[in-house]
């Protein structure tokens, strides 16, 4: 005789995934804590029917990226590195200069580092929209819970 649980349990299809919109304001919020929260929304871990092998995450719009904060002395000491692949091609930029020049990049790198390193990462990051101030062009698409 078959088990009742296996008779009723079925896997989720990608066509059944419903994507919500979330608005996150980073004004005076700690970067690491909020980046973890954003990464979970992009993965879809907040959903009841979450499965790891499907891309079931939501859209996330982040505002006030320029006004976030870091804990401790990271504001002075944190550095971002990029390497071109050529000898002498290492570029190092401090947090202060990157947040002034391109605040969206700071948030994107933090969230990207908290997402799983697999084939779904680029698709998840494509649903992340980051703005330096509170002006955005997404209107009233948002979930009222956040």
Buried (B, 14 or more C-beta within 10 A) or exposed (E): EEEEEEEEEEEBEEEEBEEBBBBBBBEEBEBBEBBEBBBBBBBBEBBEEBEEEBBBBBBBBBBBBBBBEBEEEBEEEBEBEEEEEEEEEEEEBBBEEBBEEBBBBBBBBBBBEBBEEEEBBEEBBEBBBBBBEEEEEEEEEBEEEE
